[in-house]
């Protein structure tokens, strides 16, 4: 098998989204769009990524700064997809393998699709292979042009399509695999001969076909997966699709989600077998929930929370950046923030941890078997010893505990 690298296009500003944030950093179910594309590449066996950045490059690079398999390449002037790929010329000048090219604003991409694309490309010894999609409403996408034998003849961007070409339903969702040397030879010859006066990657494909190289198009991209995000409306739709995928994955793993349309779970959350998630629950960030818990309804579980087994979080309970041991109960209207709760601790209705003193966040430690009465306030920093009972309506500080 040939060595593989990927080029991910992530330099766009996206005027249609009316945003100051780099387009690829807009989140889908808690993660930037670009993160999903990176993960798909890695899961398809690609070990080296070249990411093209431009607008807001500092923010994008900072977010993924710890990722050692990424080489950042700047596109100083945005002159189209072909020009963006050419920015990698020096990095890939001696590379003799296969190069995938993908867009950073396609969060619905799947590793399985990339694996299919790569396998077809390498098995058929193709110079260029595309993964295409069939859409009932293809507006906005480049159309796949085939001859009467079904061989691909090229791609026409919608802005350049004739009325007849606009009726074609097979589209280009921008999943490409090229022999690297063939790719850059063609890119060196393209000119900005189109409506937008840009250098199109699709023109390089046309030149590869005209040179007599073998080019294939495999219809491997599900219609749902083909959607790129170019507006806030599409961002919202992508989020809904991704949320269904997240919940389907959890339910297959043994989690009960009582009312999926009225539940939101972050892509980074982990939930154990036989846990029940009740309606109107919101789980955000890197959250870990154990086995056999009951969460909700109307629960809010936030970033950094780790919940043990057999824990109950009831109606309007919020937990943030806390560790809850096995058997904890917090059934009603409680706030648990920056806290550590021991086994079988029981938090009464309306009890809260006061974790912010006006200047900094403080932590609360609650021992095994502690009962915190309804309406109580634990003023951090505080450590409540095991099996202590706190009377309803108490305001408890470290000084009270010592007395």
Secondary structure, 3 states (H helix, E strand, C coil): CCCEEEEEEECCCCHHHCCCCCHHHCEECCEEHHHHHHHHHHHCCCCCEEEEECCCHHHHHHHCCCCCCEEEEECCCCCCHHHHHHCCCCCCCCCCCEEEEEECCCCCCCHHHHHHHHHHHHHCCCCEEEEEEECCCCCCCEEEEECCCCCEEEEECHHHCCHHHHCCCEEEEEEEEEEHHHHHHHHCCCCCCCCCCCCCHHHHHHHHHHCCCCEEEEECCCHHHHCCCCCHHHHHHHHHHHHHHHHHHHHHCCCEECCHHHCEECCCCEECCCCEECCCCEECCCCEECCCCEECCCCEECCCCEECCCCEEEECCEEECCEECCCCEEEECCEEECEEECCCCEECCCCEEECECCCCECCEEECCCCEECCCCEEECCEEECCCCEECCCCEECHHHHHC
